[in-house]
């Protein structure tokens, strides 16, 4: 590819970056459904295993289609290197566990997706890794949690599902001051609306299942960082534990990336209008949306995000019964725990994504019995507003 690709805007990079064409000169990226690779000579095989000769060895390590996806994500994120994984949770788990060992300490924001919190709270301690959860919205909480053995900070921003926003630059600065690293789960903002590496984060993870695919087709994840960290920390962990992405899913995600800017722009625009509508409804106790002036961290949103979000958090008056009635009355919006899809989706976190947390833990996160998370899709905005309006009436 031309060196001019460094100057490409995201829309161009997401169509062309990382393309590896075969001798057939195909327009669409090729799907290399292969487990292994053939060497011309025994000497060539030896050289490739030694790293003296470039090329692929085994698709658990690397694959041409997966490599194209990784390079395209690097171009979008501004990262030196990446490893694609079978799911978003595979990306999170690998990024965390390859960075620490027994006796080390992790500080994480308590507002995490349920499975991420399980890895920090339950899995890591089984291997002698200490963990502390903090209210991530206040930098002093991070400072107070630091111990001599603190090696890793972890956060998602905006958070799932209450859309809290953490000051990434402040946490990254603190990490640098103690020689630790910061891992940021950037799923809700997407790489188009927030750039954690530019804000000082060291590692960024995505569930590519969400906006990157964006059409409900496949699972995937990706870890992005500098080449040195990937070579020294992630490479061996990834190679030997095998959380690799399938070539078919990588190809599907490449197709998703081509339309990512168009989808996220439309979804964000619709979400902003829907959030404003919901905020005026008497049945809604609270609306949290990063694009609104009444967001609890509105100043940080302005500082580190270039757009609002495709997601809305809302609290329905009347608790679980009213929240369920609203969901059940919706016609266009579907009940599903996924997000970032072309279809609008709604879920009740207390009984789905965060059901394993205690009542006290959910209350700390602001997840009540009436809390709903709405992921806005690509349907006509007016149709979505009409659907939500009629559902509010039916639920009343």
C-alpha positions as semicolon CSV with decimal commas, in nm:
position;residue;x (nm);y (nm);z (nm)
1;X;0,000;0,000;0,000
2;X;0,110;0,361;-0,055
3;X;0,279;0,550;0,227
4;X;0,012;0,819;0,177
5;X;-0,221;0,603;0,385
6;X;-0,083;0,779;0,695
7;X;-0,271;1,090;0,588
8;X;-0,598;0,917;0,518
9;X;-0,912;1,024;0,700
10;X;-1,088;0,747;0,900
11;X;-1,349;0,688;0,629
12;X;-1,076;0,611;0,375
13;X;-0,861;0,407;0,612
14;X;-1,159;0,190;0,702
15;X;-1,203;0,093;0,339
16;X;-0,843;0,051;0,229
17;X;-0,594;0,014;0,517
18;X;-0,413;-0,315;0,561
19;X;-0,540;-0,468;0,237
20;X;-0,333;-0,770;0,133
21;X;-0,419;-0,883;-0,220
22;X;-0,328;-1,217;-0,367
23;X;-0,202;-1,267;-0,720
24;X;-0,562;-1,266;-0,840
25;X;-0,599;-0,896;-0,757
26;X;-0,935;-0,936;-0,586
27;X;-1,135;-0,621;-0,498
28;X;-1,277;-0,750;-0,171
29;X;-1,040;-0,880;0,093
30;X;-0,966;-1,249;0,052
31;X;-1,085;-1,497;0,312
32;X;-0,801;-1,735;0,394
33;X;-0,973;-2,033;0,554
34;X;-0,660;-2,228;0,635
35;X;-0,509;-2,372;0,949
36;X;-0,149;-2,401;0,833
37;X;0,097;-2,292;0,566
38;X;0,336;-2,470;0,329
39;X;0,710;-2,398;0,308
40;X;0,915;-2,441;-0,007
41;X;1,200;-2,606;0,182
42;X;1,282;-2,739;0,528
43;X;1,530;-2,453;0,558
44;X;1,252;-2,202;0,490
45;X;1,037;-2,357;0,763
46;X;1,327;-2,334;1,008
47;X;1,391;-1,970;0,917
48;X;1,027;-1,876;0,959
49;X;1,003;-2,041;1,302
50;X;1,321;-1,858;1,405
51;X;1,169;-1,529;1,292
52;X;1,441;-1,481;1,034
53;X;1,197;-1,495;0,744
54;X;0,858;-1,320;0,736
55;X;0,543;-1,518;0,677
56;X;0,264;-1,711;0,843
57;X;0,318;-2,028;1,045
58;X;-0,015;-2,133;1,192
59;X;-0,353;-1,959;1,201
60;X;-0,368;-1,973;1,580
61;X;-0,077;-1,729;1,573
62;X;-0,162;-1,522;1,267
63;X;-0,361;-1,544;0,945
64;X;-0,368;-1,318;0,636
65;X;-0,735;-1,220;0,674
66;X;-0,699;-1,161;1,047
67;X;-0,382;-0,964;0,979
68;X;-0,573;-0,730;0,748
69;X;-0,830;-0,667;1,021
70;X;-0,558;-0,598;1,278
71;X;-0,377;-0,354;1,048
72;X;-0,700;-0,173;0,964
73;X;-0,780;-0,136;1,334
74;X;-0,428;-0,002;1,395
75;X;-0,480;0,260;1,125
76;X;-0,807;0,368;1,283
77;X;-0,684;0,366;1,643
78;X;-0,338;0,507;1,579
79;X;-0,173;0,201;1,735
80;X;0,154;0,036;1,640
81;X;0,029;-0,321;1,667
82;X;-0,275;-0,532;1,748
83;X;-0,398;-0,885;1,812
84;X;-0,750;-0,988;1,718
85;X;-0,936;-1,227;1,946
86;X;-1,237;-1,456;1,932
87;X;-1,453;-1,223;2,143
88;X;-1,446;-0,900;2,336
89;X;-1,405;-1,085;2,665
90;X;-1,112;-1,279;2,520
91;X;-0,952;-0,942;2,444
92;X;-1,016;-0,807;2,795
93;X;-0,896;-1,121;2,971
94;X;-0,580;-1,150;2,761
95;X;-0,494;-0,782;2,800
96;X;-0,528;-0,801;3,178
97;X;-0,373;-1,139;3,254
98;X;-0,072;-1,100;3,026
99;X;0,014;-0,776;3,208
100;X;0,029;-0,906;3,566
101;X;0,149;-1,200;3,773
102;X;0,093;-1,339;4,121
103;X;0,164;-1,070;4,380
104;X;0,070;-0,780;4,151
105;X;-0,222;-0,544;4,210
106;X;-0,493;-0,417;3,971
107;X;-0,699;-0,103;4,030
108;X;-1,018;-0,095;3,825
109;X;-1,318;0,132;3,799
110;X;-1,611;-0,046;3,962
111;X;-1,846;0,045;3,675
112;X;-1,764;-0,244;3,444
113;X;-1,954;-0,490;3,227
114;X;-2,049;-0,788;3,443
115;X;-1,801;-1,031;3,286
116;X;-1,516;-0,777;3,303
117;X;-1,586;-0,726;3,669
118;X;-1,584;-1,104;3,723
119;X;-1,236;-1,129;3,568
120;X;-1,106;-0,856;3,800
121;X;-1,293;-0,952;4,118
122;X;-1,308;-1,331;4,093
123;X;-1,067;-1,475;3,837
124;X;-0,756;-1,266;3,900
125;X;-0,746;-1,332;4,278
126;X;-0,751;-1,708;4,210
127;X;-0,402;-1,663;4,064
128;X;-0,271;-1,444;4,343
129;X;-0,342;-1,113;4,172
130;X;-0,491;-0,855;4,407
131;X;-0,765;-0,621;4,286
132;X;-0,932;-0,305;4,412
133;X;-1,248;-0,151;4,265
134;X;-1,299;0,224;4,290
135;X;-1,546;0,492;4,186
136;X;-1,359;0,579;3,869
137;X;-1,513;0,923;3,822
138;X;-1,292;1,077;4,094
139;X;-0,915;1,066;4,035
140;X;-0,849;1,081;4,410
141;X;-1,006;0,737;4,443
142;X;-0,747;0,599;4,201
143;X;-0,468;0,771;4,391
144;X;-0,584;0,631;4,728
145;X;-0,606;0,277;4,587
146;X;-0,245;0,268;4,467
147;X;-0,015;0,020;4,643
148;X;0,355;-0,052;4,597
149;X;0,261;-0,356;4,387
150;X;0,005;-0,178;4,164
151;X;0,090;-0,267;3,804
152;X;-0,230;-0,216;3,610
153;X;-0,528;0,021;3,588
154;X;-0,844;-0,083;3,403
155;X;-1,152;0,113;3,308
156;X;-1,428;0,144;3,053
157;X;-1,555;0,485;2,950
158;X;-1,838;0,551;2,893
159;X;-1,934;0,273;3,129
160;X;-2,182;-0,009;3,090
161;X;-2,470;0,059;3,144
162;X;-2,486;0,395;3,324
163;X;-2,259;0,581;3,079
164;X;-2,028;0,729;3,342
165;X;-1,725;0,895;3,186
166;X;-1,379;0,858;3,341
167;X;-1,100;1,111;3,289
168;X;-0,868;0,887;3,086
169;X;-0,583;1,138;3,069
170;X;-0,579;1,181;3,448
171;X;-0,575;0,807;3,515
172;X;-0,306;0,754;3,250
173;X;-0,091;1,025;3,409
174;X;-0,123;0,855;3,747
175;X;-0,032;0,520;3,592
176;X;0,279;0,671;3,436
177;X;0,383;0,824;3,766
178;X;0,399;0,482;3,935
179;X;0,521;0,277;3,638
180;X;0,187;0,107;3,580
181;X;-0,014;0,065;3,261
182;X;-0,370;0,167;3,179
183;X;-0,607;-0,060;2,986
184;X;-0,917;0,111;2,844
185;X;-1,226;-0,069;2,716
186;X;-1,342;0,178;2,450
187;X;-1,645;-0,014;2,320
188;X;-1,917;0,239;2,400
189;X;-1,735;0,539;2,248
190;X;-1,602;0,347;1,945
191;X;-1,260;0,441;1,801
192;X;-1,434;0,720;1,607
193;X;-1,552;0,920;1,908
194;X;-1,270;0,865;2,157
195;X;-0,897;0,795;2,118
196;X;-0,763;0,648;2,445
197;X;-0,406;0,612;2,317
198;X;-0,396;0,983;2,233
199;X;-0,521;1,053;2,587
200;X;-0,231;0,857;2,735
201;X;-0,374;0,506;2,774
202;X;-0,130;0,224;2,704
203;X;-0,364;-0,053;2,586
204;X;-0,709;-0,035;2,423
205;X;-0,954;-0,324;2,392
206;X;-1,273;-0,366;2,194
207;X;-1,553;-0,610;2,163
208;X;-1,567;-0,603;1,784
209;X;-1,898;-0,786;1,821
210;X;-2,057;-0,447;1,890
211;X;-2,023;-0,145;1,659
212;X;-1,736;-0,283;1,451
213;X;-1,949;-0,569;1,318
214;X;-2,258;-0,368;1,396
215;X;-2,502;-0,601;1,225
216;X;-2,546;-0,888;1,467
217;X;-2,343;-1,140;1,268
218;X;-2,036;-1,256;1,457
219;X;-1,816;-1,236;1,765
220;X;-1,474;-1,076;1,778
221;X;-1,236;-0,866;1,982
222;X;-0,910;-0,677;1,943
223;X;-0,624;-0,553;2,163
224;X;-0,419;-0,253;2,047
225;X;-0,099;-0,108;2,191
226;X;0,262;-0,027;2,110
227;X;0,465;-0,301;1,943
228;X;0,706;-0,336;2,235
229;X;0,428;-0,417;2,485
230;X;0,265;-0,664;2,247
231;X;0,596;-0,837;2,173
232;X;0,703;-0,857;2,538
233;X;0,370;-0,920;2,712
234;X;0,090;-1,028;2,481
235;X;0,270;-1,225;2,209
236;X;0,355;-1,540;2,403
237;X;0,031;-1,536;2,604
238;X;-0,170;-1,508;2,282
239;X;0,034;-1,771;2,099
240;X;0,010;-2,036;2,369
241;X;-0,341;-1,982;2,508
242;X;-0,510;-1,952;2,168
243;X;-0,785;-1,685;2,190
244;X;-0,747;-1,627;1,815
245;X;-1,011;-1,482;1,584
246;X;-1,140;-1,700;1,300
247;X;-1,061;-1,584;0,944
248;X;-1,432;-1,587;0,857
249;X;-1,515;-1,353;1,146
250;X;-1,218;-1,132;1,058
251;X;-1,351;-1,099;0,704
252;X;-1,697;-1,013;0,836
253;X;-1,547;-0,748;1,066
254;X;-1,351;-0,600;0,775
255;X;-1,680;-0,551;0,594
256;X;-1,826;-0,392;0,909
257;X;-1,541;-0,143;0,934
258;X;-1,617;-0,010;0,586
259;X;-1,951;0,131;0,705
260;X;-1,860;0,210;1,067
261;X;-1,846;0,592;1,029
262;X;-2,181;0,605;0,849
263;X;-2,350;0,386;1,105
264;X;-2,208;0,550;1,417
265;X;-2,286;0,900;1,288
266;X;-2,651;0,813;1,222
267;X;-2,693;0,617;1,545
268;X;-2,541;0,899;1,751
269;X;-2,763;1,160;1,589
270;X;-3,073;0,952;1,658
271;X;-2,964;0,874;2,013
272;X;-2,925;1,243;2,093
273;X;-3,278;1,319;1,976
274;X;-3,424;1,022;2,161
275;X;-3,239;1,115;2,482
276;X;-3,382;1,465;2,465
277;X;-3,731;1,325;2,410
278;X;-3,703;1,082;2,701
279;X;-3,579;1,354;2,935
280;X;-3,911;1,537;2,890
281;X;-4,133;1,236;2,968
282;X;-4,299;1,228;3,312
283;X;-4,262;0,849;3,334
284;X;-3,884;0,873;3,307
285;X;-3,702;0,953;3,630
286;X;-3,355;0,997;3,481
287;X;-3,177;1,004;3,146
288;X;-2,799;0,973;3,116
289;X;-2,650;1,053;2,777
290;X;-2,295;1,181;2,711
291;X;-2,416;1,434;2,456
292;X;-2,638;1,622;2,703
293;X;-2,535;1,916;2,921
294;X;-2,683;1,746;3,229
295;X;-2,451;1,446;3,204
296;X;-2,269;1,407;3,541
297;X;-1,928;1,432;3,371
298;X;-2,025;1,672;3,092
299;X;-1,695;1,864;3,109
300;X;-1,488;1,549;3,072
301;X;-1,709;1,440;2,781
302;X;-1,629;1,767;2,604
303;X;-1,259;1,720;2,672
304;X;-1,210;1,363;2,552
305;X;-1,501;1,263;2,328
306;X;-1,576;1,393;1,978
307;X;-1,935;1,268;1,983
308;X;-2,207;1,162;2,223
309;X;-2,291;0,793;2,210
310;X;-2,516;0,544;2,039
311;X;-2,642;0,437;2,383
312;X;-2,880;0,587;2,636
313;X;-2,932;0,494;3,000
314;X;-3,274;0,569;3,148
315;X;-3,461;0,502;3,471
316;X;-3,833;0,430;3,447
317;X;-4,055;0,533;3,736
318;X;-4,224;0,228;3,887
319;X;-3,920;0,001;3,902
320;X;-3,888;-0,340;3,741
321;X;-4,258;-0,381;3,665
322;X;-4,273;-0,053;3,474
323;X;-3,941;-0,118;3,297
324;X;-4,060;-0,461;3,183
325;X;-4,393;-0,316;3,068
326;X;-4,213;-0,055;2,861
327;X;-3,987;-0,314;2,699
328;X;-4,276;-0,547;2,623
329;X;-4,477;-0,267;2,459
330;X;-4,206;-0,175;2,211
331;X;-4,260;-0,277;1,852
332;X;-3,948;-0,171;1,660
333;X;-3,697;-0,176;1,944
334;X;-3,600;-0,534;2,028
335;X;-3,521;-0,680;2,370
336;X;-3,160;-0,798;2,355
337;X;-2,847;-0,771;2,567
338;X;-2,628;-0,687;2,266
339;X;-2,547;-0,328;2,160
340;X;-2,403;-0,126;1,874
341;X;-2,627;-0,310;1,627
342;X;-2,806;-0,178;1,319
343;X;-3,125;-0,274;1,502
344;X;-3,228;-0,077;1,811
345;X;-3,198;-0,294;2,122
346;X;-3,302;-0,251;2,483
347;X;-3,211;-0,447;2,795
348;X;-3,278;-0,445;3,169
349;X;-2,927;-0,463;3,321
350;X;-3,037;-0,574;3,668
351;X;-3,179;-0,898;3,526
352;X;-2,938;-0,950;3,235
353;X;-2,586;-0,808;3,196
354;X;-2,540;-0,721;3,566
355;X;-2,763;-0,984;3,727
356;X;-2,472;-1,153;3,909
357;X;-2,393;-0,842;4,111
358;X;-2,541;-0,798;4,455
359;X;-2,818;-0,545;4,509
360;X;-2,568;-0,329;4,694
361;X;-2,315;-0,344;4,411
362;X;-2,579;-0,252;4,154
363;X;-2,696;0,037;4,372
364;X;-2,336;0,165;4,389
365;X;-2,327;0,169;4,010
366;X;-2,661;0,345;3,980
367;X;-2,835;0,039;3,838
368;X;-3,183;0,030;3,984
369;X;-3,485;-0,193;3,922
370;X;-3,615;0,060;3,670
371;X;-3,287;0,108;3,480
372;X;-3,284;0,033;3,107
373;X;-3,004;0,052;2,850
374;X;-3,111;0,152;2,500
375;X;-2,879;0,092;2,204
376;X;-3,001;0,304;1,914
377;X;-2,990;0,149;1,568
378;X;-3,027;0,263;1,210
379;X;-3,404;0,282;1,189
380;X;-3,568;0,612;1,100
381;X;-3,546;0,842;1,402
382;X;-3,911;0,947;1,382
383;X;-4,021;0,583;1,373
384;X;-3,816;0,512;1,684
385;X;-3,960;0,814;1,864
386;X;-4,312;0,703;1,777
387;X;-4,240;0,350;1,896
388;X;-4,102;0,471;2,230
389;X;-4,392;0,716;2,273
390;X;-4,654;0,448;2,218
391;X;-4,470;0,209;2,450
392;X;-4,466;0,472;2,725
393;X;-4,840;0,514;2,687
394;X;-4,900;0,138;2,689
395;X;-4,677;0,090;2,992
396;X;-4,847;0,370;3,186
